C-alpha cells in the first residue's frame, strides 16, 4: 500500500513532480487571463489549487462582474 503524501504540509520545493501545478499548466507556452491564481503561495500543488479555486473565483467575480 502506498504511503500518504500530505501535500499541503510540504514546502514547494519538496512537492513530488506529479503533483506540481507546472505539470498540468504551462503558463509560459499558454499564458491566460487568470495566471494570477497560480501566483498564490497556496497554489504550489494540485490539492492547493483545488482548495483555493473557490475563493479565487468568488473574489474575481466580486471585482469584475459589475464591469461585465
DSSP file (Angstrom, degrees, kcal/mol; ACC not computed):
  #  RESIDUE AA STRUCTURE BP1 BP2  ACC     N-H-->O    O-->H-N    N-H-->O    O-->H-N    TCO  KAPPA ALPHA  PHI   PSI    X-CA   Y-CA   Z-CA
    1    1 A X              0   0    0      0, 0.0     2,-0.1     0, 0.0     0, 0.0   0.000 360.0 360.0 360.0 136.6    0.0    0.0    0.0
    2    2 A X        -     0   0    0      1,-0.1     2,-0.1     0, 0.0     0, 0.0  -0.380 360.0-114.3 -73.0 149.6    1.3    3.5   -0.9
    3    3 A X        -     0   0    0     -2,-0.1     2,-0.4     1,-0.1    -1,-0.1  -0.480  31.4-106.0 -81.6 157.6    2.0    6.0    1.8
    4    4 A X        -     0   0    0     -2,-0.1     2,-0.6     2,-0.0    -1,-0.1  -0.680  25.9-152.9 -85.7 132.7    0.0    9.2    2.1
    5    5 A X        -     0   0    0     -2,-0.4     2,-1.5     5,-0.0     3,-0.2  -0.937   5.8-149.7-106.5 118.3    1.7   12.4    1.0
    6    6 A X    >>  -     0   0    0     -2,-0.6     3,-1.6     1,-0.2     4,-0.5  -0.669  18.5-178.6 -88.9  86.6    0.4   15.4    2.8
    7    7 A X  G >4 S+     0   0    0     -2,-1.5     3,-1.2     1,-0.3    -1,-0.2   0.835  74.7  59.4 -57.6 -38.2    0.9   17.9    0.0
    8    8 A X  G 34 S+     0   0    0      1,-0.3    -1,-0.3    -3,-0.2    -2,-0.1   0.677 105.2  50.8 -69.3 -15.1   -0.3   20.9    1.9
    9    9 A X  G <4 S+     0   0    0     -3,-1.6     2,-0.3     2,-0.1    -1,-0.3   0.531  93.3  92.8 -96.5  -7.7    2.3   20.4    4.6
   10   10 A X  S << S-     0   0    0     -3,-1.2     5,-0.1    -4,-0.5     2,-0.1  -0.643  80.3-115.1 -89.3 142.2    5.2   20.2    2.2
   11   11 A X    >   -     0   0    0     -2,-0.3     3,-2.4     1,-0.1     4,-0.4  -0.406  36.9-106.3 -64.6 152.7    7.4   23.2    1.2
   12   12 A X  G >  S+     0   0    0      1,-0.3     3,-1.1     2,-0.2    -1,-0.1   0.828 119.5  57.3 -52.6 -37.0    7.0   24.0   -2.5
   13   13 A X  G 3  S+     0   0    0      1,-0.2    -1,-0.3     3,-0.0    -2,-0.0   0.562 105.4  51.6 -76.1  -5.6   10.5   22.6   -3.3
   14   14 A X  G <  S+     0   0    0     -3,-2.4     2,-0.3    -7,-0.1    -1,-0.2   0.350  76.9 119.3-109.7   4.6    9.5   19.2   -1.8
   15   15 A X  S <  S-     0   0    0     -3,-1.1     5,-0.1    -4,-0.4    -8,-0.0  -0.549  73.2-113.0 -69.3 128.3    6.3   18.6   -3.8
   16   16 A X    >   -     0   0    0     -2,-0.3     3,-2.3     1,-0.1     4,-0.5  -0.362  26.6-116.0 -60.4 142.7    6.6   15.5   -5.9
   17   17 A X  G >  S+     0   0    0      1,-0.3     3,-1.2     2,-0.2     6,-0.2   0.811 111.5  62.1 -53.2 -36.2    6.7   16.3   -9.7
   18   18 A X  G 3  S+     0   0    0      1,-0.2    -1,-0.3     5,-0.1    -2,-0.1   0.631 108.1  44.3 -68.8 -10.8    3.4   14.5  -10.4
   19   19 A X  G <  S+     0   0    0     -3,-2.3    27,-2.0    25,-0.1    -1,-0.2   0.411  86.6 112.2-111.2  -0.8    1.5   16.9   -8.1
   20   20 A X  B X   -A   45   0A   0     -3,-1.2     3,-1.2    -4,-0.5     4,-0.5  -0.492  69.9-131.1 -76.5 143.6    3.1   20.2   -9.1
   21   21 A X  G >> S+     0   0    0     23,-0.6     4,-2.0     1,-0.3     3,-1.7   0.860 104.6  66.8 -59.3 -37.1    0.9   22.7  -10.9
   22   22 A X  G 34 S+     0   0    0      1,-0.3    -1,-0.3     2,-0.2    23,-0.0   0.750  89.9  64.8 -59.6 -24.6    3.5   23.1  -13.6
   23   23 A X  G <4 S+     0   0    0     -3,-1.2    -1,-0.3    -6,-0.2    -2,-0.2   0.813 114.8  29.6 -67.2 -28.5    2.9   19.6  -14.7
   24   24 A X  T <4 S+     0   0    0     -3,-1.7     2,-0.5    -4,-0.5    -2,-0.2   0.680 123.0  45.0-104.9 -23.5   -0.6   20.5  -15.8
   25   25 A X     <  -     0   0    0     -4,-2.0     2,-0.9     4,-0.0    -1,-0.2  -0.973  55.2-168.3-130.4 118.6   -0.3   24.2  -16.7
   26   26 A X     >  +     0   0    0     -2,-0.5     4,-2.4     1,-0.2    -4,-0.1  -0.821  11.7 177.6-102.8  91.3    2.5   25.6  -18.9
   27   27 A X  T  4 S+     0   0    0     -2,-0.9    -1,-0.2     1,-0.2     8,-0.1   0.709  75.9  56.3 -72.8 -20.1    1.9   29.3  -18.3
   28   28 A X  T  4 S+     0   0    0      2,-0.2     3,-0.4     1,-0.1    -1,-0.2   0.912 115.9  35.4 -74.8 -43.1    4.9   30.3  -20.4
   29   29 A X  T  4 S+     0   0    0      1,-0.2    -2,-0.2    -3,-0.0     2,-0.2   0.808 134.5  26.5 -77.9 -30.3    3.7   28.5  -23.5
   30   30 A X  S  < S-     0   0    0     -4,-2.4    -1,-0.2     2,-0.0    -2,-0.2  -0.559  77.2-177.2-135.5  69.0    0.0   29.2  -22.8
   31   31 A X        +     0   0    0     -3,-0.4     2,-0.3    -2,-0.2    -3,-0.1  -0.330  11.4 179.1 -65.3 150.4   -0.5   32.4  -20.8
   32   32 A X    >   -     0   0    0     -5,-0.1     3,-1.5     1,-0.0    -2,-0.0  -0.959  42.1 -92.4-151.1 170.0   -4.0   33.3  -19.9
   33   33 A X  T 3  S+     0   0    0     -2,-0.3     3,-0.4     1,-0.3    -2,-0.0   0.761 117.2  50.0 -55.5 -34.6   -6.2   35.8  -18.0
   34   34 A X  T >   +     0   0    0      1,-0.2     3,-1.5     2,-0.1     4,-0.5  -0.005  66.6 122.6-101.6  30.0   -6.2   34.0  -14.7
   35   35 A X  G X   +     0   0    0     -3,-1.5     3,-1.2     1,-0.3     4,-0.4   0.792  63.2  72.6 -58.6 -29.4   -2.5   33.4  -14.4
   36   36 A X  G >> S+     0   0    0     -3,-0.4     3,-1.4     1,-0.3     4,-0.5   0.809  84.4  67.7 -58.2 -30.5   -2.5   35.4  -11.1
   37   37 A X  G X4 S+     0   0    0     -3,-1.5     3,-1.1     1,-0.3    -1,-0.3   0.887  97.9  51.5 -56.3 -39.4   -4.3   32.4   -9.5
   38   38 A X  G <4 S+     0   0    0     -3,-1.2    -1,-0.3    -4,-0.5    -2,-0.2   0.534  99.0  64.9 -79.9  -5.6   -1.1   30.3   -9.9
   39   39 A X  G <4 S+     0   0    0     -3,-1.4    -1,-0.2    -4,-0.4     2,-0.2   0.574  74.7 110.6 -88.6 -11.4    1.0   33.0   -8.2
   40   40 A X  S X< S-     0   0    0     -3,-1.1     3,-2.1    -4,-0.5    12,-0.0  -0.465  74.4-133.5 -62.6 128.4   -0.9   32.5   -4.9
   41   41 A X  T 3  S+     0   0    0      1,-0.3     3,-0.2    -2,-0.2    -1,-0.2   0.682 104.4  60.9 -62.5 -16.7    1.6   30.8   -2.5
   42   42 A X  T 3  S+     0   0    0      1,-0.2     2,-1.0     6,-0.1     3,-0.4   0.628  89.9  75.2 -80.6 -12.7   -1.1   28.3   -1.5
   43   43 A X    <   +     0   0    0     -3,-2.1    -1,-0.2     1,-0.2   -22,-0.1  -0.540  52.6 117.4-102.6  67.3   -1.2   27.0   -5.1
   44   44 A X  S    S+     0   0    0     -2,-1.0   -23,-0.6    -3,-0.2     2,-0.3   0.487  79.7  22.4-104.4  -8.3    2.0   25.0   -5.3
   45   45 A X  B  > S-A   20   0A   0     -3,-0.4     4,-2.2   -25,-0.2   -25,-0.2  -0.927  89.8 -94.2-152.0 171.3    0.3   21.7   -6.0
   46   46 A X  H  > S+     0   0    0    -27,-2.0     4,-2.3    -2,-0.3     5,-0.2   0.843 121.6  52.0 -64.5 -34.5   -2.9   20.3   -7.3
   47   47 A X  H  > S+     0   0    0    -28,-0.2     4,-2.3     2,-0.2    -1,-0.2   0.928 110.0  49.0 -67.0 -44.1   -4.5   20.0   -3.9
   48   48 A X  H  > S+     0   0    0      1,-0.2     4,-1.9     2,-0.2    -2,-0.2   0.884 110.7  51.6 -61.0 -38.9   -3.7   23.6   -3.1
   49   49 A X  H  X S+     0   0    0     -4,-2.2     4,-1.7     2,-0.2    -2,-0.2   0.928 110.1  47.7 -64.6 -45.8   -5.2   24.6   -6.4
   50   50 A X  H  X S+     0   0    0     -4,-2.3     4,-0.5     1,-0.2    -2,-0.2   0.907 114.3  47.0 -62.4 -41.0   -8.4   22.7   -5.8
   51   51 A X  H  < S+     0   0    0     -4,-2.3     4,-0.4     1,-0.2    -1,-0.2   0.828 117.4  42.2 -70.7 -30.9   -8.8   24.2   -2.3
   52   52 A X  H  X S+     0   0    0     -4,-1.9     4,-2.1    -5,-0.2    -1,-0.2   0.645  91.7  82.6 -92.2 -16.1   -8.0   27.8   -3.4
   53   53 A X  H  X S+     0   0    0     -4,-1.7     4,-2.7     1,-0.2     5,-0.2   0.871  87.7  54.7 -62.3 -38.7  -10.1   28.0   -6.7
   54   54 A X  H  X S+     0   0    0     -4,-0.5     4,-2.4     1,-0.2    -1,-0.2   0.935 110.7  44.3 -60.9 -47.7  -13.4   28.7   -4.9
   55   55 A X  H  > S+     0   0    0     -4,-0.4     4,-2.3     2,-0.2    -1,-0.2   0.886 114.0  51.3 -64.6 -39.0  -12.0   31.8   -3.1
   56   56 A X  H  X S+     0   0    0     -4,-2.1     4,-2.9     2,-0.2    -2,-0.2   0.943 112.0  45.5 -63.7 -47.2  -10.3   33.0   -6.2
   57   57 A X  H  X S+     0   0    0     -4,-2.7     4,-2.8     2,-0.2     5,-0.2   0.912 112.6  51.0 -63.7 -43.2  -13.4   32.7   -8.4
   58   58 A X  H  X S+     0   0    0     -4,-2.4     4,-2.2    -5,-0.2    -1,-0.2   0.931 114.1  43.9 -60.0 -46.3  -15.6   34.4   -5.7
   59   59 A X  H  X S+     0   0    0     -4,-2.3     4,-2.0     2,-0.2    -2,-0.2   0.920 113.9  50.2 -65.1 -44.7  -13.1   37.3   -5.4
   60   60 A X  H  X S+     0   0    0     -4,-2.9     4,-2.4     1,-0.2     5,-0.3   0.920 111.9  47.6 -61.9 -44.3  -12.7   37.6   -9.1
   61   61 A X  H  X S+     0   0    0     -4,-2.8     4,-2.9     1,-0.2     5,-0.4   0.911 110.0  52.4 -63.8 -42.3  -16.4   37.7   -9.7
   62   62 A X  H  < S+     0   0    0     -4,-2.2     4,-0.4    -5,-0.2    -1,-0.2   0.875 116.5  40.2 -61.4 -36.6  -17.0   40.3   -7.0
   63   63 A X  H  < S+     0   0    0     -4,-2.0    -1,-0.2    -5,-0.1    -2,-0.2   0.813 128.6  28.2 -80.6 -31.6  -14.3   42.5   -8.5
   64   64 A X  H >X S+     0   0    0     -4,-2.4     4,-1.4    -5,-0.2     3,-0.6   0.703  97.1  78.9-109.2 -22.8  -15.2   42.0  -12.2
   65   65 A X  T 3< S+     0   0    0     -4,-2.9     3,-0.4    -5,-0.3    -3,-0.1   0.894  93.0  53.8 -59.2 -41.8  -18.9   41.2  -12.5
   66   66 A X  T 34 S+     0   0    0     -4,-0.4    -1,-0.2    -5,-0.4    -2,-0.1   0.853 109.6  49.9 -61.2 -30.6  -20.1   44.8  -12.1
   67   67 A X  T <4        0   0    0     -3,-0.6    -1,-0.2     1,-0.2    -2,-0.2   0.757 360.0 360.0 -76.1 -25.2  -17.7   45.7  -15.0
   68   68 A X     <        0   0    0     -4,-1.4    -1,-0.2    -3,-0.4    -2,-0.2   0.476 360.0 360.0 -81.3 360.0  -19.0   43.0  -17.2
